Amino acid sequence: MENDKYLPLLAKVGIVVNKPDPDYDRATELRIQIAAHDEAYHGRDEPVVPDADYDALVRELVAIENRRPDLVTSDSPSGLVGSEPNEMFAPVEHEVPMMSLDNAMDLSELDAWHERILKSLDDSDNPRFVCELKFDGLAVSIRYDDGELTRAATRGNGRVGEDVTHNVLTIRGIPHRIDDAPKILEVRGEVYLPISRFNELNRQQTANGGPPFANPRNTAAGSLRQKDPEVTASRNLAFWSYQLGQTSSDATISSSEETFALLERLGLPVNPEIQEFSNFADVRGFCREWMEKRHEPDYEIDGVVVKLADLAQREKLGSTSRAPRWAIAFKFPPEEKITRLLQIDVSVGRTGRATPFAVLEPVFVGGSTVGMATLHNEDQVAAKDVRPGDIVVVRKAGDVIPEVVGPVLGERDDESQPWSFPKTCPSCGLALVRSDGDANTYCLNRTCPARVETGIIHFASRNALDIEGLGERTVRGLVEQGLVRDVGDLFGLTKNQLLEVLVADASNETLVNNLMTAIDEARQRPLPNVLIGLGIEHLGPSAAELIARRFGGVEAIANADADEIEAIDGIGPVIAQSVTDFFSNSHNRSVVEKLKSNGVRLDLVEEERDAPQILAGRSVVVTGSLDGWFISREEAKKAIVARGGKSPGSVSKSTYALVVGAEAGQSKLDKAEELGVPIAGEAELRRILDIGELP
Ligand code: IVH
């Protein structure tokens, strides 16, 4: 939410609203865009954007989710292409892939699945169906060897997950040792946070002055996908087992009943609500019943999973690359609640767009407390006919973004008046403008404090210049005191000026020194980050990277025409036009000039430029620490990859050379010698990178 002025107000009356979180907002926005494109592509078979633009959206989302595991949602479209395992954890390859489930969004889609099943089975098969709740947690695989818990992993992208063994060992109810277990037993199931424990955790969290957790699912994911087992232990996670993965031949299982009987006998937690039916009408009945009862259990569920019970029949149906054909997730419709719409306000973002939003009496819906909801634009408010004071229906769109569905007309006050869009900007007071044919209303004042502030906050954010310590309060102070009018001014700030703003904030000199250092360091951020920071519409990280590589510097990008930019593989016409529009604006050009004269790097440095692919097809292994020419081994690996080569972690007979740094382990050296792989030092590595060959 761009406008957070109600947060302190609501906090004062004891109401907690989720804090503004640009990553959350961006991830949500991306999910909605991706879902709309998916619908256009799969549903209507008419894609509206080039594949590369679509891929860029998905990649951006995956990048955010990898960086912020707490923001991953179970139905994130990133899961469709797999969320790449985070490098923080050791990778674990799943011998049996961990698949996704196809969704049935209503009972007719569930029936359609049933029809498909019947067609693929023989008449004599008489399928039985097992109905399970769909737990809203995160899937994990837990492996026992000779009864000993040896490894636990997240699903990751389905083929490779993350090793979270130490954390899983702290979860109550998951046995560390199982007597009488098959030689190899891989148990799969859902790690979740019971709602009562989630509420308790949030009470503690807010009592300690911390921000509340958004919902049980994200908290469970965040608690498992972090490094410290003590943190996991303190969160009181729980587990339901529902499937077997890899098992040795001494586990003979032919149906889901046998699976659950085995899991129970071995002491693993099995959910008590599982039921089996032969009659499909009963399956529908189970789904309907749980739609009504969805809030009864002390854990969150978002649907019912229906699976064929017989494993031989499952075999017959097989799987697609993504999901088995023998199972389907019946998803509950988004939950709706009613609450009072207190007022409609307008926030102005960095592009000047004025967005109306509803300030609501906070209500717990779809897993988190909602105190505000965007109303998008003037027409949307009119179409929904929502008015201040109305009782309104609220739900989570795609279970993520809060949405006002509409008013409960029977409850409307006789005196109520339709809302009208303000004529002037709530921040600078100048006239707001809506052009013909445009649904959006804008504040055109480039010096509008709201625009400048949100622009600077964006500029300083993680994906852009990543200036630590430049928070909203500081930015507001700097803008209010007239010290900063655009992002270019940031780099001209003096220590005294910062002190003036921060001292009012009861801060000390260390903070100012840190901020000065952070600003100074930001001068050297890579060019793509600067492009992102400038806030060019439609420009995401991957497009920024492509454009930066092609042109090498801001000057050349600013002088390029749209055709030249569009000629880059992976850049579509919308982005190309947006970039040229941006640089043809004189204000934007002057901001860039200011950045330049204040010492911000606006060119790629040598090693960021496209290197000739002289190492294509060659694999160079680097071992030991390289502290001579390169800063680190990682840097050396990057340089190899940038030249088209590979730099795997182990030596094989196809390795072109083994580069050995200080304190290298003996085993790679032995292996290289055994296989006749040439051994090189740093000097030779330099030659390899220069000419692609060993001297
Ligand atoms: S079966 C191939 N059973 O839903 C079978 N999954 O959308 C996939 N889930 O990754 C797993 N409750 O995290 C299964 N009773 C249940 C489930 C369940 C929740 C989750 C699981 C999976 C996701 C697929």
Residues whose N, C-alpha, C, O or C-beta is under 5 A from the ligand:
A	BS01	IVH	M99 S100 L101 E132 L133 K134 F135 L138 A139 E190 Y242 V305 P324
